[in-house]
Amino acid sequence: MPAGDDLATDPQRPSRHGPGVRSSFRGPYADGPPPSALAVDVPPIETFGRSELRRMVVVYVVQLGAVLGALARWVVRRQGRPLADALSSGVVTGFIHLGPTFVKLGQLIASSPGLFPAPLADAARRCLDEVPPFPPEQVRAMVAEDLGCRPGEVFRSFDDRPLSAASVGQVHACTLPDGRAAVVKLQRPHIRERMTTDLRIMYRLARLVGRTKAGKSLNLEGGILDLHGLTFQELNPALEASRQDRFRRSIHAFDDNRWVTAPEIHWNWCGPRMICMERVSGIPMDDFESMRERGIDGELALRRGAKVWVEAVLAHGPFHGDMHAGNIWMLDDGRSCYLDFGIMGELAPEWRAVVRDLFYTCMFDRDFTRVAKAYRSVGVFPPDTGTDEEIGERLGLILGPMLAGGFGQLSLGDLIISSFELVRQFGGTAPAELSLIGKQLLYIERYTKVLAPDYLVVADPFLMKNIFPEEAAAKAESIGAAFPD
């Protein structure tokens, strides 16, 4: 980049203002990304060569050094701190030093505390907000390469110090030529090559673990394969922006979701490694203290957000697939806002019908014969499994008591994930999106434990208002409930 580029290095000072901004600028995606930019190129995961071997040595050395360093500090200081906490902190320090793939692994651990030891899950929360940023000179160079102009020529202001840094990219504040506040989400340099190598190493290790008796039950190999497929979707900014744009437009398809939103995409300032979007201001959904201080009705916010998400799954197509609290905000104007669309899912029409039948059955009439028929329609049950009525009766024997208990014991997220496993047990092939749906429902159910302990997703007809309008209205009337605006 030219030495005279006057971009800011002070995070409090914008880099460039009005004079010099090109009023006639048209970016490479001004008319939306071309179809070729939306294609997902997934490299083979089985490959293992010199670069993977070298990287494996680095991983071993960094992790060993981080853990030994944490152990040494514990020996010197102790101060009543458990050894498990110190060792877990060392592991996470190693993750952060090793970069994006391992940071994402830490985020997975932090977001799934029930699946991992508590000290490790607690320590891994650092991966949510302690990711080192890449330097301003790289930021300037990448923006210029993507847009064909220096940031100061296409933005009224651009801050080359990030607002936040994450595993895959970082976010920079900017102002569009017309004065609108926006942000640029910029992908980390060379991230594709690094994550390809790291995932190949993880896959090789998972296969080795899978040969042990304990490892077979963990299905680490399957988990890494799922992560592999999702990762290279997340590494395509054009695809992410396109899905965000589509999700945002679908929110208002039924004209009754004015309290939920997603940031608008500004296509003219998007490029192969960057997304430009509307800037929003608010707090994460898990900042419970701030929500209480602001007088936010947590249950109402949850219901509105969950309704939009369910409508995306069952009616519109693309649904948000990473609903941890950092990606769901309460805005200053009272709206809920979905953020970060790097991981999305979309069911094929036949599987969407299966999930619709599952929701209908749990919400309204508990006729599990319908569920059995739905599964058979997608080839899950072999012909000799039994009749739909027999299978439905078996399902009812398992789930019926939970439903009869006032829904209190039933987790819809667990039910969806169990359905995913049921398909596999019968030798069927279920889409990974089915498991992704279950995980998002579990996120929603976790938020309810703090924000609305008495709220039950599976008992709320409001979520089905636009999917099954007559049945939802009848159930609301029968339980004396009114739909919020």
Protein Blocks (a to p, Z undefined) as FASTA:
>chain_A
ZZklccdfbfkbcfbdfeopafkbccfklnopafklmpccdddfkbccfklmmmmmmmmm
mmmmmmmmmmmmmmmnnnopafklmmmmmmmmmmmmnommlmmmmmmmmmmmmlpcfklm
mmmmmmmmmcccddfklmmmmmmmmnopafklmpfbdcfbdfbdcfkbccdddddfkopa
cddddddehklmmmmmmmmmmmmmmmmmmmpmklmmnommmmmmmmmmmmmmmmmmklmm
mmmmmmmmmmmmnopammbccddddfklgcfkbccddddddddfklmmlmmmnopafklm
mmmmmmmmmmmmmmnopacfblcfklpccdfkopacdehjkbccdddfklmmmmmmmmmm
mmmnopaklmmmmmmmnomagfklopfklmmmmmmmmmmmmmmnoommpcfklmmmmmmm
mmmmnopacdfklmmmmmmmmmmmmmmmmmmmmbcfklmmklmmmmmmmlmmmmmmmnop
acdZZ
